[in-house]
C-alpha cells in the first residue's frame, strides 16, 4: 500500500539527493533512515546501561578484598 505525505520542497530535495547517492527509491531512503535512527537509539540505550570505569572500580573494591575477579574465579570453580 502506498500513501502520499506532504513535505517541504527542501526536504524532498535532500531526500532525493540521499536516495540517489545510495541507489534507493524515496521510500527505501525513508526506510533506511528510520532503520539507522532505530539502531542509533538502541545502541545509545545499551551504552547507557554499561557501567563506566569508576563504577567498576568501586564495585570491584567493595565486593571483597580480592575484588570481583577473584570472586568470579572462585564462583566458577565451585560451579564445576
PDB file with SEQRES, HELIX, SHEET and CRYST1 records, atoms N, CA, C and O in Angstrom:
SEQRES   1 A   80  UNK UNK UNK UNK UNK UNK UNK UNK UNK UNK UNK UNK UNK          
SEQRES   2 A   80  UNK UNK UNK UNK UNK UNK UNK UNK UNK UNK UNK UNK UNK          
SEQRES   3 A   80  UNK UNK UNK UNK UNK UNK UNK UNK UNK UNK UNK UNK UNK          
SEQRES   4 A   80  UNK UNK UNK UNK UNK UNK UNK UNK UNK UNK UNK UNK UNK          
SEQRES   5 A   80  UNK UNK UNK UNK UNK UNK UNK UNK UNK UNK UNK UNK UNK          
SEQRES   6 A   80  UNK UNK UNK UNK UNK UNK UNK UNK UNK UNK UNK UNK UNK          
SEQRES   7 A   80  UNK UNK                                                      
HELIX    1 AA1 UNK A    9  UNK A   22  1                                  14    
HELIX    2 AA2 UNK A   26  UNK A   49  1                                  24    
HELIX    3 AA3 UNK A   53  UNK A   63  1                                  11    
HELIX    4 AA4 UNK A   67  UNK A   79  1                                  13    
CRYST1    1.000    1.000    1.000  90.00  90.00  90.00 P 1           1          
ATOM      1  N   UNK A   1       0.843  -1.171   0.000  1.00  0.00           N  
ATOM      2  CA  UNK A   1       0.000   0.000   0.000  1.00  0.00           C  
ATOM      3  C   UNK A   1       0.891   1.239   0.000  1.00  0.00           C  
ATOM      4  O   UNK A   1       1.878   1.305   0.734  1.00  0.00           O  
ATOM      5  N   UNK A   2       0.548   2.185  -0.801  1.00  0.00           N  
ATOM      6  CA  UNK A   2       1.302   3.425  -0.874  1.00  0.00           C  
ATOM      7  C   UNK A   2       0.441   4.569  -0.392  1.00  0.00           C  
ATOM      8  O   UNK A   2      -0.788   4.500  -0.424  1.00  0.00           O  
ATOM      9  N   UNK A   3       1.097   5.615   0.051  1.00  0.00           N  
ATOM     10  CA  UNK A   3       0.392   6.806   0.503  1.00  0.00           C  
ATOM     11  C   UNK A   3       1.221   8.029   0.118  1.00  0.00           C  
ATOM     12  O   UNK A   3       2.381   7.914  -0.277  1.00  0.00           O  
ATOM     13  N   UNK A   4       0.622   9.160   0.240  1.00  0.00           N  
ATOM     14  CA  UNK A   4       1.293  10.417  -0.065  1.00  0.00           C  
ATOM     15  C   UNK A   4       1.489  11.181   1.232  1.00  0.00           C  
ATOM     16  O   UNK A   4       0.592  11.243   2.073  1.00  0.00           O  
ATOM     17  N   UNK A   5       2.674  11.764   1.387  1.00  0.00           N  
ATOM     18  CA  UNK A   5       2.925  12.608   2.549  1.00  0.00           C  
ATOM     19  C   UNK A   5       3.325  13.992   2.050  1.00  0.00           C  
ATOM     20  O   UNK A   5       3.892  14.133   0.966  1.00  0.00           O  
ATOM     21  N   UNK A   6       3.028  14.994   2.840  1.00  0.00           N  
ATOM     22  CA  UNK A   6       3.398  16.357   2.477  1.00  0.00           C  
ATOM     23  C   UNK A   6       4.708  16.708   3.166  1.00  0.00           C  
ATOM     24  O   UNK A   6       4.822  16.655   4.391  1.00  0.00           O  
ATOM     25  N   UNK A   7       5.688  17.067   2.356  1.00  0.00           N  
ATOM     26  CA  UNK A   7       6.971  17.518   2.877  1.00  0.00           C  
ATOM     27  C   UNK A   7       7.364  18.769   2.106  1.00  0.00           C  
ATOM     28  O   UNK A   7       6.888  19.010   0.996  1.00  0.00           O  
ATOM     29  N   UNK A   8       8.215  19.537   2.695  1.00  0.00           N  
ATOM     30  CA  UNK A   8       8.644  20.772   2.034  1.00  0.00           C  
ATOM     31  C   UNK A   8       9.526  20.427   0.827  1.00  0.00           C  
ATOM     32  O   UNK A   8      10.146  19.364   0.790  1.00  0.00           O  
ATOM     33  N   UNK A   9       9.575  21.323  -0.148  1.00  0.00           N  
ATOM     34  CA  UNK A   9      10.445  21.074  -1.300  1.00  0.00           C  
ATOM     35  C   UNK A   9      11.910  20.874  -0.891  1.00  0.00           C  
ATOM     36  O   UNK A   9      12.620  20.080  -1.507  1.00  0.00           O  
ATOM     37  N   UNK A  10      12.358  21.579   0.129  1.00  0.00           N  
ATOM     38  CA  UNK A  10      13.747  21.436   0.576  1.00  0.00           C  
ATOM     39  C   UNK A  10      14.004  20.024   1.104  1.00  0.00           C  
ATOM     40  O   UNK A  10      15.039  19.424   0.813  1.00  0.00           O  
ATOM     41  N   UNK A  11      13.057  19.501   1.877  1.00  0.00           N  
ATOM     42  CA  UNK A  11      13.199  18.143   2.406  1.00  0.00           C  
ATOM     43  C   UNK A  11      13.137  17.140   1.259  1.00  0.00           C  
ATOM     44  O   UNK A  11      13.888  16.165   1.244  1.00  0.00           O  
ATOM     45  N   UNK A  12      12.263  17.371   0.320  1.00  0.00           N  
ATOM     46  CA  UNK A  12      12.139  16.478  -0.849  1.00  0.00           C  
ATOM     47  C   UNK A  12      13.458  16.449  -1.620  1.00  0.00           C  
ATOM     48  O   UNK A  12      13.887  15.386  -2.068  1.00  0.00           O  
ATOM     49  N   UNK A  13      14.094  17.589  -1.777  1.00  0.00           N  
ATOM     50  CA  UNK A  13      15.374  17.646  -2.487  1.00  0.00           C  
ATOM     51  C   UNK A  13      16.460  16.909  -1.715  1.00  0.00           C  
ATOM     52  O   UNK A  13      17.245  16.161  -2.297  1.00  0.00           O  
ATOM     53  N   UNK A  14      16.501  17.121  -0.415  1.00  0.00           N  
ATOM     54  CA  UNK A  14      17.505  16.431   0.413  1.00  0.00           C  
ATOM     55  C   UNK A  14      17.296  14.929   0.382  1.00  0.00           C  
ATOM     56  O   UNK A  14      18.251  14.164   0.240  1.00  0.00           O  
ATOM     57  N   UNK A  15      16.044  14.508   0.515  1.00  0.00           N  
ATOM     58  CA  UNK A  15      15.738  13.084   0.493  1.00  0.00           C  
ATOM     59  C   UNK A  15      16.065  12.487  -0.875  1.00  0.00           C  
ATOM     60  O   UNK A  15      16.599  11.382  -0.969  1.00  0.00           O  
ATOM     61  N   UNK A  16      15.740  13.225  -1.922  1.00  0.00           N  
ATOM     62  CA  UNK A  16      16.062  12.761  -3.265  1.00  0.00           C  
ATOM     63  C   UNK A  16      17.559  12.616  -3.473  1.00  0.00           C  
ATOM     64  O   UNK A  16      18.011  11.646  -4.081  1.00  0.00           O  
ATOM     65  N   UNK A  17      18.327  13.569  -2.976  1.00  0.00           N  
ATOM     66  CA  UNK A  17      19.785  13.502  -3.094  1.00  0.00           C  
ATOM     67  C   UNK A  17      20.336  12.305  -2.319  1.00  0.00           C  
ATOM     68  O   UNK A  17      21.218  11.596  -2.804  1.00  0.00           O  
ATOM     69  N   UNK A  18      19.811  12.086  -1.112  1.00  0.00           N  
ATOM     70  CA  UNK A  18      20.238  10.941  -0.303  1.00  0.00           C  
ATOM     71  C   UNK A  18      19.914   9.642  -1.037  1.00  0.00           C  
ATOM     72  O   UNK A  18      20.759   8.753  -1.142  1.00  0.00           O  
ATOM     73  N   UNK A  19      18.690   9.538  -1.541  1.00  0.00           N  
ATOM     74  CA  UNK A  19      18.260   8.325  -2.239  1.00  0.00           C  
ATOM     75  C   UNK A  19      19.140   8.066  -3.462  1.00  0.00           C  
ATOM     76  O   UNK A  19      19.584   6.939  -3.685  1.00  0.00           O  
ATOM     77  N   UNK A  20      19.388   9.103  -4.246  1.00  0.00           N  
ATOM     78  CA  UNK A  20      20.203   8.942  -5.447  1.00  0.00           C  
ATOM     79  C   UNK A  20      21.629   8.515  -5.100  1.00  0.00           C  
ATOM     80  O   UNK A  20      22.209   7.658  -5.767  1.00  0.00           O  
ATOM     81  N   UNK A  21      22.180   9.114  -4.062  1.00  0.00           N  
ATOM     82  CA  UNK A  21      23.549   8.792  -3.654  1.00  0.00           C  
ATOM     83  C   UNK A  21      23.689   7.349  -3.189  1.00  0.00           C  
ATOM     84  O   UNK A  21      24.765   6.759  -3.287  1.00  0.00           O  
ATOM     85  N   UNK A  22      22.593   6.783  -2.682  1.00  0.00           N  
ATOM     86  CA  UNK A  22      22.635   5.416  -2.157  1.00  0.00           C  
ATOM     87  C   UNK A  22      21.931   4.410  -3.066  1.00  0.00           C  
ATOM     88  O   UNK A  22      21.784   3.240  -2.711  1.00  0.00           O  
ATOM     89  N   UNK A  23      21.500   4.867  -4.234  1.00  0.00           N  
ATOM     90  CA  UNK A  23      20.826   3.962  -5.172  1.00  0.00           C  
ATOM     91  C   UNK A  23      19.493   3.453  -4.666  1.00  0.00           C  
ATOM     92  O   UNK A  23      19.148   2.292  -4.889  1.00  0.00           O  
ATOM     93  N   UNK A  24      18.734   4.308  -3.984  1.00  0.00           N  
ATOM     94  CA  UNK A  24      17.465   3.919  -3.377  1.00  0.00           C  
ATOM     95  C   UNK A  24      16.309   4.718  -3.966  1.00  0.00           C  
ATOM     96  O   UNK A  24      16.499   5.797  -4.528  1.00  0.00           O  
ATOM     97  N   UNK A  25      15.120   4.169  -3.826  1.00  0.00           N  
ATOM     98  CA  UNK A  25      13.922   4.948  -4.103  1.00  0.00           C  
ATOM     99  C   UNK A  25      13.684   5.856  -2.906  1.00  0.00           C  
ATOM    100  O   UNK A  25      14.331   5.706  -1.870  1.00  0.00           O  
ATOM    101  N   UNK A  26      12.757   6.798  -3.047  1.00  0.00           N  
ATOM    102  CA  UNK A  26      12.453   7.670  -1.912  1.00  0.00           C  
ATOM    103  C   UNK A  26      11.925   6.863  -0.730  1.00  0.00           C  
ATOM    104  O   UNK A  26      12.309   7.111   0.413  1.00  0.00           O  
ATOM    105  N   UNK A  27      11.055   5.907  -0.999  1.00  0.00           N  
ATOM    106  CA  UNK A  27      10.522   5.064   0.082  1.00  0.00           C  
ATOM    107  C   UNK A  27      11.605   4.254   0.763  1.00  0.00           C  
ATOM    108  O   UNK A  27      11.621   4.134   1.988  1.00  0.00           O  
ATOM    109  N   UNK A  28      12.519   3.692  -0.034  1.00  0.00           N  
ATOM    110  CA  UNK A  28      13.630   2.933   0.552  1.00  0.00           C  
ATOM    111  C   UNK A  28      14.538   3.843   1.371  1.00  0.00           C  
ATOM    112  O   UNK A  28      15.072   3.430   2.400  1.00  0.00           O  
ATOM    113  N   UNK A  29      14.713   5.081   0.914  1.00  0.00           N  
ATOM    114  CA  UNK A  29      15.547   6.031   1.656  1.00  0.00           C  
ATOM    115  C   UNK A  29      14.925   6.352   3.009  1.00  0.00           C  
ATOM    116  O   UNK A  29      15.622   6.389   4.023  1.00  0.00           O  
ATOM    117  N   UNK A  30      13.621   6.584   3.026  1.00  0.00           N  
ATOM    118  CA  UNK A  30      12.942   6.851   4.298  1.00  0.00           C  
ATOM    119  C   UNK A  30      13.092   5.643   5.220  1.00  0.00           C  
ATOM    120  O   UNK A  30      13.390   5.795   6.405  1.00  0.00           O  
ATOM    121  N   UNK A  31      12.886   4.451   4.675  1.00  0.00           N  
ATOM    122  CA  UNK A  31      13.007   3.232   5.475  1.00  0.00           C  
ATOM    123  C   UNK A  31      14.428   3.079   6.028  1.00  0.00           C  
ATOM    124  O   UNK A  31      14.606   2.738   7.198  1.00  0.00           O  
ATOM    125  N   UNK A  32      15.434   3.329   5.190  1.00  0.00           N  
ATOM    126  CA  UNK A  32      16.825   3.215   5.626  1.00  0.00           C  
ATOM    127  C   UNK A  32      17.139   4.227   6.722  1.00  0.00           C  
ATOM    128  O   UNK A  32      17.799   3.893   7.706  1.00  0.00           O  
ATOM    129  N   UNK A  33      16.673   5.454   6.559  1.00  0.00           N  
ATOM    130  CA  UNK A  33      16.922   6.476   7.574  1.00  0.00           C  
ATOM    131  C   UNK A  33      16.242   6.127   8.894  1.00  0.00           C  
ATOM    132  O   UNK A  33      16.816   6.343   9.961  1.00  0.00           O  
ATOM    133  N   UNK A  34      15.032   5.593   8.831  1.00  0.00           N  
ATOM    134  CA  UNK A  34      14.341   5.176  10.054  1.00  0.00           C  
ATOM    135  C   UNK A  34      15.070   4.014  10.725  1.00  0.00           C  
ATOM    136  O   UNK A  34      15.218   3.992  11.947  1.00  0.00           O  
ATOM    137  N   UNK A  35      15.522   3.055   9.928  1.00  0.00           N  
ATOM    138  CA  UNK A  35      16.273   1.928  10.491  1.00  0.00           C  
ATOM    139  C   UNK A  35      17.558   2.405  11.158  1.00  0.00           C  
ATOM    140  O   UNK A  35      17.897   1.959  12.254  1.00  0.00           O  
ATOM    141  N   UNK A  36      18.272   3.312  10.496  1.00  0.00           N  
ATOM    142  CA  UNK A  36      19.506   3.862  11.088  1.00  0.00           C  
ATOM    143  C   UNK A  36      19.216   4.552  12.416  1.00  0.00           C  
ATOM    144  O   UNK A  36      19.954   4.383  13.386  1.00  0.00           O  
ATOM    145  N   UNK A  37      18.140   5.327  12.452  1.00  0.00           N  
ATOM    146  CA  UNK A  37      17.782   6.032  13.692  1.00  0.00           C  
ATOM    147  C   UNK A  37      17.432   5.039  14.799  1.00  0.00           C  
ATOM    148  O   UNK A  37      17.832   5.223  15.948  1.00  0.00           O  
ATOM    149  N   UNK A  38      16.688   3.990  14.457  1.00  0.00           N  
ATOM    150  CA  UNK A  38      16.340   2.976  15.459  1.00  0.00           C  
ATOM    151  C   UNK A  38      17.588   2.301  16.007  1.00  0.00           C  
ATOM    152  O   UNK A  38      17.698   2.071  17.212  1.00  0.00           O  
ATOM    153  N   UNK A  39      18.529   1.982  15.124  1.00  0.00           N  
ATOM    154  CA  UNK A  39      19.766   1.352  15.583  1.00  0.00           C  
ATOM    155  C   UNK A  39      20.570   2.286  16.468  1.00  0.00           C  
ATOM    156  O   UNK A  39      21.109   1.854  17.487  1.00  0.00           O  
ATOM    157  N   UNK A  40      20.664   3.568  16.098  1.00  0.00           N  
ATOM    158  CA  UNK A  40      21.400   4.535  16.932  1.00  0.00           C  
ATOM    159  C   UNK A  40      20.770   4.636  18.315  1.00  0.00           C  
ATOM    160  O   UNK A  40      21.478   4.654  19.322  1.00  0.00           O  
ATOM    161  N   UNK A  41      19.435   4.702  18.370  1.00  0.00           N  
ATOM    162  CA  UNK A  41      18.768   4.793  19.676  1.00  0.00           C  
ATOM    163  C   UNK A  41      18.968   3.521  20.481  1.00  0.00           C  
ATOM    164  O   UNK A  41      19.179   3.586  21.692  1.00  0.00           O  
ATOM    165  N   UNK A  42      18.906   2.356  19.827  1.00  0.00           N  
ATOM    166  CA  UNK A  42      19.117   1.087  20.522  1.00  0.00           C  
ATOM    167  C   UNK A  42      20.501   1.052  21.159  1.00  0.00           C  
ATOM    168  O   UNK A  42      20.626   0.753  22.346  1.00  0.00           O  
ATOM    169  N   UNK A  43      21.549   1.357  20.376  1.00  0.00           N  
ATOM    170  CA  UNK A  43      22.915   1.273  20.889  1.00  0.00           C  
ATOM    171  C   UNK A  43      23.199   2.364  21.902  1.00  0.00           C  
ATOM    172  O   UNK A  43      23.996   2.155  22.816  1.00  0.00           O  
ATOM    173  N   UNK A  44      22.571   3.524  21.766  1.00  0.00           N  
ATOM    174  CA  UNK A  44      22.728   4.564  22.787  1.00  0.00           C  
ATOM    175  C   UNK A  44      22.149   4.081  24.114  1.00  0.00           C  
ATOM    176  O   UNK A  44      22.712   4.347  25.176  1.00  0.00           O  
ATOM    177  N   UNK A  45      21.026   3.372  24.052  1.00  0.00           N  
ATOM    178  CA  UNK A  45      20.409   2.822  25.260  1.00  0.00           C  
ATOM    179  C   UNK A  45      21.304   1.741  25.870  1.00  0.00           C  
ATOM    180  O   UNK A  45      21.471   1.688  27.089  1.00  0.00           O  
ATOM    181  N   UNK A  46      21.873   0.890  25.038  1.00  0.00           N  
ATOM    182  CA  UNK A  46      22.792  -0.141  25.536  1.00  0.00           C  
ATOM    183  C   UNK A  46      23.986   0.522  26.218  1.00  0.00           C  
ATOM    184  O   UNK A  46      24.390   0.116  27.307  1.00  0.00           O  
ATOM    185  N   UNK A  47      24.548   1.544  25.570  1.00  0.00           N  
ATOM    186  CA  UNK A  47      25.711   2.230  26.134  1.00  0.00           C  
ATOM    187  C   UNK A  47      25.396   2.842  27.493  1.00  0.00           C  
ATOM    188  O   UNK A  47      26.238   2.822  28.391  1.00  0.00           O  
ATOM    189  N   UNK A  48      24.184   3.387  27.652  1.00  0.00           N  
ATOM    190  CA  UNK A  48      23.806   3.977  28.945  1.00  0.00           C  
ATOM    191  C   UNK A  48      23.730   2.925  30.041  1.00  0.00           C  
ATOM    192  O   UNK A  48      23.878   3.255  31.217  1.00  0.00           O  
ATOM    193  N   UNK A  49      23.504   1.676  29.683  1.00  0.00           N  
ATOM    194  CA  UNK A  49      23.357   0.625  30.684  1.00  0.00           C  
ATOM    195  C   UNK A  49      24.683  -0.035  31.062  1.00  0.00           C  
ATOM    196  O   UNK A  49      24.735  -0.807  32.020  1.00  0.00           O  
ATOM    197  N   UNK A  50      25.747   0.258  30.329  1.00  0.00           N  
ATOM    198  CA  UNK A  50      27.057  -0.326  30.626  1.00  0.00           C  
ATOM    199  C   UNK A  50      27.745   0.535  31.682  1.00  0.00           C  
ATOM    200  O   UNK A  50      27.917   1.738  31.486  1.00  0.00           O  
ATOM    201  N   UNK A  51      28.133  -0.066  32.786  1.00  0.00           N  
ATOM    202  CA  UNK A  51      28.785   0.719  33.840  1.00  0.00           C  
ATOM    203  C   UNK A  51      30.093   1.336  33.352  1.00  0.00           C  
ATOM    204  O   UNK A  51      30.819   0.736  32.559  1.00  0.00           O  
ATOM    205  N   UNK A  52      30.377   2.529  33.833  1.00  0.00           N  
ATOM    206  CA  UNK A  52      31.641   3.173  33.463  1.00  0.00           C  
ATOM    207  C   UNK A  52      32.772   2.640  34.343  1.00  0.00           C  
ATOM    208  O   UNK A  52      32.532   1.887  35.286  1.00  0.00           O  
ATOM    209  N   UNK A  53      33.997   3.034  34.028  1.00  0.00           N  
ATOM    210  CA  UNK A  53      35.178   2.522  34.743  1.00  0.00           C  
ATOM    211  C   UNK A  53      35.159   2.858  36.230  1.00  0.00           C  
ATOM    212  O   UNK A  53      35.560   2.032  37.050  1.00  0.00           O  
ATOM    213  N   UNK A  54      34.697   4.062  36.595  1.00  0.00           N  
ATOM    214  CA  UNK A  54      34.641   4.431  38.015  1.00  0.00           C  
ATOM    215  C   UNK A  54      33.710   3.496  38.774  1.00  0.00           C  
ATOM    216  O   UNK A  54      34.039   3.052  39.874  1.00  0.00           O  
ATOM    217  N   UNK A  55      32.557   3.193  38.198  1.00  0.00           N  
ATOM    218  CA  UNK A  55      31.610   2.283  38.846  1.00  0.00           C  
ATOM    219  C   UNK A  55      32.238   0.895  39.003  1.00  0.00           C  
ATOM    220  O   UNK A  55      32.115   0.271  40.057  1.00  0.00           O  
ATOM    221  N   UNK A  56      32.902   0.421  37.966  1.00  0.00           N  
ATOM    222  CA  UNK A  56      33.518  -0.906  38.035  1.00  0.00           C  
ATOM    223  C   UNK A  56      34.588  -0.969  39.122  1.00  0.00           C  
ATOM    224  O   UNK A  56      34.662  -1.942  39.872  1.00  0.00           O  
ATOM    225  N   UNK A  57      35.427   0.085  39.205  1.00  0.00           N  
ATOM    226  CA  UNK A  57      36.469   0.104  40.248  1.00  0.00           C  
ATOM    227  C   UNK A  57      35.832   0.095  41.637  1.00  0.00           C  
ATOM    228  O   UNK A  57      36.276  -0.632  42.527  1.00  0.00           O  
ATOM    229  N   UNK A  58      34.803   0.896  41.813  1.00  0.00           N  
ATOM    230  CA  UNK A  58      34.138   0.966  43.110  1.00  0.00           C  
ATOM    231  C   UNK A  58      33.478  -0.367  43.457  1.00  0.00           C  
ATOM    232  O   UNK A  58      33.577  -0.838  44.590  1.00  0.00           O  
ATOM    233  N   UNK A  59      32.817  -0.961  42.495  1.00  0.00           N  
ATOM    234  CA  UNK A  59      32.165  -2.252  42.735  1.00  0.00           C  
ATOM    235  C   UNK A  59      33.206  -3.324  43.013  1.00  0.00           C  
ATOM    236  O   UNK A  59      33.015  -4.163  43.894  1.00  0.00           O  
ATOM    237  N   UNK A  60      34.286  -3.303  42.280  1.00  0.00           N  
ATOM    238  CA  UNK A  60      35.349  -4.281  42.459  1.00  0.00           C  
ATOM    239  C   UNK A  60      35.942  -4.186  43.861  1.00  0.00           C  
ATOM    240  O   UNK A  60      36.205  -5.209  44.491  1.00  0.00           O  
ATOM    241  N   UNK A  61      36.149  -2.996  44.342  1.00  0.00           N  
ATOM    242  CA  UNK A  61      36.747  -2.786  45.662  1.00  0.00           C  
ATOM    243  C   UNK A  61      35.769  -3.109  46.784  1.00  0.00           C  
ATOM    244  O   UNK A  61      36.191  -3.493  47.875  1.00  0.00           O  
ATOM    245  N   UNK A  62      34.481  -2.962  46.536  1.00  0.00           N  
ATOM    246  CA  UNK A  62      33.510  -3.127  47.612  1.00  0.00           C  
ATOM    247  C   UNK A  62      33.011  -4.556  47.780  1.00  0.00           C  
ATOM    248  O   UNK A  62      32.447  -4.879  48.826  1.00  0.00           O  
ATOM    249  N   UNK A  63      33.197  -5.409  46.800  1.00  0.00           N  
ATOM    250  CA  UNK A  63      32.673  -6.768  46.905  1.00  0.00           C  
ATOM    251  C   UNK A  63      33.425  -7.551  47.958  1.00  0.00           C  
ATOM    252  O   UNK A  63      32.822  -8.133  48.860  1.00  0.00           O  
ATOM    253  N   UNK A  64      34.706  -7.565  47.848  1.00  0.00           N  
ATOM    254  CA  UNK A  64      35.547  -8.257  48.821  1.00  0.00           C  
ATOM    255  C   UNK A  64      36.998  -7.893  48.553  1.00  0.00           C  
ATOM    256  O   UNK A  64      37.295  -7.311  47.509  1.00  0.00           O  
ATOM    257  N   UNK A  65      37.905  -8.215  49.458  1.00  0.00           N  
ATOM    258  CA  UNK A  65      39.297  -7.783  49.302  1.00  0.00           C  
ATOM    259  C   UNK A  65      39.924  -8.173  47.967  1.00  0.00           C  
ATOM    260  O   UNK A  65      40.686  -7.388  47.403  1.00  0.00           O  
ATOM    261  N   UNK A  66      39.632  -9.334  47.458  1.00  0.00           N  
ATOM    262  CA  UNK A  66      40.227  -9.772  46.190  1.00  0.00           C  
ATOM    263  C   UNK A  66      39.547  -9.182  44.977  1.00  0.00           C  
ATOM    264  O   UNK A  66      40.051  -9.297  43.859  1.00  0.00           O  
ATOM    265  N   UNK A  67      38.416  -8.558  45.186  1.00  0.00           N  
ATOM    266  CA  UNK A  67      37.701  -7.946  44.084  1.00  0.00           C  
ATOM    267  C   UNK A  67      36.792  -8.915  43.357  1.00  0.00           C  
ATOM    268  O   UNK A  67      36.740 -10.104  43.671  1.00  0.00           O  
ATOM    269  N   UNK A  68      36.092  -8.395  42.400  1.00  0.00           N  
ATOM    270  CA  UNK A  68      35.117  -9.170  41.631  1.00  0.00           C  
ATOM    271  C   UNK A  68      35.788 -10.305  40.875  1.00  0.00           C  
ATOM    272  O   UNK A  68      35.247 -11.408  40.801  1.00  0.00           O  
ATOM    273  N   UNK A  69      36.967 -10.042  40.313  1.00  0.00           N  
ATOM    274  CA  UNK A  69      37.626 -11.075  39.519  1.00  0.00           C  
ATOM    275  C   UNK A  69      37.901 -12.327  40.351  1.00  0.00           C  
ATOM    276  O   UNK A  69      37.612 -13.440  39.911  1.00  0.00           O  
ATOM    277  N   UNK A  70      38.468 -12.145  41.574  1.00  0.00           N  
ATOM    278  CA  UNK A  70      38.728 -13.291  42.437  1.00  0.00           C  
ATOM    279  C   UNK A  70      37.435 -13.994  42.826  1.00  0.00           C  
ATOM    280  O   UNK A  70      37.372 -15.223  42.864  1.00  0.00           O  
ATOM    281  N   UNK A  71      36.412 -13.210  43.112  1.00  0.00           N  
ATOM    282  CA  UNK A  71      35.119 -13.791  43.474  1.00  0.00           C  
ATOM    283  C   UNK A  71      34.572 -14.632  42.324  1.00  0.00           C  
ATOM    284  O   UNK A  71      34.089 -15.743  42.539  1.00  0.00           O  
ATOM    285  N   UNK A  72      34.647 -14.103  41.104  1.00  0.00           N  
ATOM    286  CA  UNK A  72      34.112 -14.822  39.949  1.00  0.00           C  
ATOM    287  C   UNK A  72      34.904 -16.096  39.678  1.00  0.00           C  
ATOM    288  O   UNK A  72      34.318 -17.112  39.304  1.00  0.00           O  
ATOM    289  N   UNK A  73      36.211 -16.063  39.857  1.00  0.00           N  
ATOM    290  CA  UNK A  73      37.026 -17.260  39.661  1.00  0.00           C  
ATOM    291  C   UNK A  73      36.593 -18.332  40.647  1.00  0.00           C  
ATOM    292  O   UNK A  73      36.379 -19.485  40.272  1.00  0.00           O  
ATOM    293  N   UNK A  74      36.465 -17.942  41.919  1.00  0.00           N  
ATOM    294  CA  UNK A  74      36.043 -18.921  42.932  1.00  0.00           C  
ATOM    295  C   UNK A  74      34.624 -19.400  42.659  1.00  0.00           C  
ATOM    296  O   UNK A  74      34.326 -20.581  42.840  1.00  0.00           O  
ATOM    297  N   UNK A  75      33.757 -18.515  42.231  1.00  0.00           N  
ATOM    298  CA  UNK A  75      32.361 -18.890  41.928  1.00  0.00           C  
ATOM    299  C   UNK A  75      32.328 -19.895  40.780  1.00  0.00           C  
ATOM    300  O   UNK A  75      31.635 -20.909  40.856  1.00  0.00           O  
ATOM    301  N   UNK A  76      33.078 -19.611  39.720  1.00  0.00           N  
ATOM    302  CA  UNK A  76      33.088 -20.513  38.560  1.00  0.00           C  
ATOM    303  C   UNK A  76      33.720 -21.839  38.891  1.00  0.00           C  
ATOM    304  O   UNK A  76      33.276 -22.870  38.385  1.00  0.00           O  
ATOM    305  N   UNK A  77      34.743 -21.851  39.725  1.00  0.00           N  
ATOM    306  CA  UNK A  77      35.366 -23.107  40.129  1.00  0.00           C  
ATOM    307  C   UNK A  77      34.401 -23.942  40.949  1.00  0.00           C  
ATOM    308  O   UNK A  77      34.382 -25.167  40.831  1.00  0.00           O  
ATOM    309  N   UNK A  78      33.605 -23.291  41.776  1.00  0.00           N  
ATOM    310  CA  UNK A  78      32.628 -24.013  42.583  1.00  0.00           C  
ATOM    311  C   UNK A  78      31.483 -24.561  41.766  1.00  0.00           C  
ATOM    312  O   UNK A  78      30.824 -25.511  42.187  1.00  0.00           O  
ATOM    313  N   UNK A  79      31.234 -23.981  40.607  1.00  0.00           N  
ATOM    314  CA  UNK A  79      30.129 -24.413  39.759  1.00  0.00           C  
ATOM    315  C   UNK A  79      30.485 -25.647  38.945  1.00  0.00           C  
ATOM    316  O   UNK A  79      29.606 -26.289  38.370  1.00  0.00           O  
ATOM    317  N   UNK A  80      31.751 -25.977  38.895  1.00  0.00           N  
ATOM    318  CA  UNK A  80      32.183 -27.117  38.063  1.00  0.00           C  
ATOM    319  C   UNK A  80      31.921 -28.423  38.726  1.00  0.00           C  
ATOM    320  O   UNK A  80      32.224 -29.474  38.162  1.00  0.00           O  
TER     321      UNK A  80                                                      
END                                                                             
